[in-house]
């Protein structure tokens, strides 16, 4: 094991994860590849999460536990664990997911042998709240094309569950992105921006076990617009248009990408296609209507307050 900086950083952002986080930490500590640091950022949990994580941190010097003074929201907390890492490679680990003992060794091997690859992810077997297997996840899209604009197109126009984001990432590539945006499905935008830098590699082994359970945000709040505060609590009381944020972050990712003019124009065209898809077009329009309604109500409220006698 390296005596200097660890080669792999693993970040667990967590809020009230007492039911599953011990299993998640154990699956990380049981890795065959041991040259890693584990960074846990607790979003001011109100359950036993702090006690559990503190106990693990005291027993293993590779584990660093941080606790936010208040709940920042999921996106800032995801970004925080990455920003606290100094490792060459990085993996986000959700508090309720599990990984096989060979996960890190296999992914490190791939990244070491393929300098152009920016992310390595294994196949996944979905489990339920009790750890029972529900079935293998089907990665609908392939992201190993040598062409940056094709990889971007796949992610932008054919979004699926972004399990790839839980793979092992080349940290130098991730630092060139905007990381996770403060809006629903921002992990897809992050992946698209990362894909502009290099191909992804999918290993044939099942080494990742994402968990489906009733307390996940997408199940508690199935409407994306209702999950805005879950992603960033600083939006409390503000007028937010999440679908427009999603679109603008995609456009900014294209603008930042180190791609040629043809590829840039191609990517912009894909986002035009995205915006004209019926579901997206309706969502963009609804964002505008709801934002306009909130602004009008605020203006009327201020006018009524001014008209009241002192």
URZINOR-V315606 format. One record per residue. N is the residue number from 1. SS is DSSP state (H for helix, E for strand, C for the rest). PHI is phi as a letter, one per 20 degrees, with the letter a starting at -180 (none if undefined). Layout:
# URZINOR-V315606
n: (N N)
ss: (SS SS)
phi: (PHI PHI)
This chain:
# URZINOR-V315606
n: (1 2 3 4 5 6 7 8 9 10 11 12 13 14 15 16 17 18 19 20 21 22 23 24 25 26 27 28 29 30 31 32 33 34 35 36 37 38 39 40 41 42 43 44 45 46 47 48 49 50 51 52 53 54 55 56 57 58 59 60 61 62 63 64 65 66 67 68 69 70 71 72 73 74 75 76 77 78 79 80 81 82 83 84 85 86 87 88 89 90 91 92 93 94 95 96 97 98 99 100 101 102 103 104 105 106 107 108 109 110 111 112 113 114 115 116 117 118 119 120 121 122 123 124 125 126 127 128 129 130 131 132 133 134 135 136 137 138 139 140 141 142 143 144 145 146 147 148 149 150 151 152 153 154 155 156 157 158 159 160 161 162 163 164 165 166 167 168 169 170 171 172 173 174 175 176 177 178 179 180 181 182 183 184 185 186 187 188 189 190 191 192 193 194 195 196 197 198 199 200 201 202 203 204 205 206 207 208 209 210 211 212 213 214 215 216 217 218 219 220 221 222 223 224 225 226 227 228 229 230 231 232 233 234 235 236 237 238 239 240 241 242 243 244 245 246 247 248 249 250 251 252 253 254 255 256 257 258 259 260 261 262 263 264 265 266 267 268 269 270 271 272 273 274 275 276 277 278 279 280 281 282 283 284 285 286 287 288 289 290 291 292 293 294 295 296 297 298 299 300 301 302 303 304 305 306 307 308 309 310)
ss: (C C C C C C C E E E E E E E C C C C C C H H H H H H H H H C C C C C C E E E E E E E C C C C C C H H H H H H H H H H H C C C E E E E E C C C C C C H H H H H H H H H H C C C C C E E E E C C C C C E E C C C H H H H H H H H H H H C C C C C E E E E E E E E E C C C C C E E E E C C C C C C C C C C C H H H H H H H H H H C C C C C H H H H C E E E H H H H C C C C C C C C C C C H H H H H H H H H H C C C C E E E E E E E E E E C E C C C C C H H H H C C C H H H H H H H H C H H H C C C C C C H H H H H H H H H H H H H H H C C C C H H H H H H H H H H H H H H H H C H H H H H H H H H H H H H H H H H H H H H H H H H H H H H H C C C)
phi: (none f e d f f f c d c d d e b b l d g f d f f f f f f f f f e f f e d e b d d d d d e e m g d d e g f f f f f f f f f e b f f e d d c c f f b f e o f f g f f f f f f f e e d e f d b c e c f f d e c c f g e g f f f f f g f f f e c f e f d b d c e f c d f c e f d n f f d q f f e f f d d c d f f d f f f f f g g f f d c f c g e f g f e f e d f g f f f f e d e l e f e b g m f f f f g f f f f f f e r f d c d e f e e c c c f d d b f e f g f e f c f e g f f e g f f f b f f e g n d e c c f f f g g f f f f f f f f f e f e c f f f f f f g f f f f f f f g f e f g f f f f f f f f g f f f f f f f f f f f f f f f f f f f f f f f)
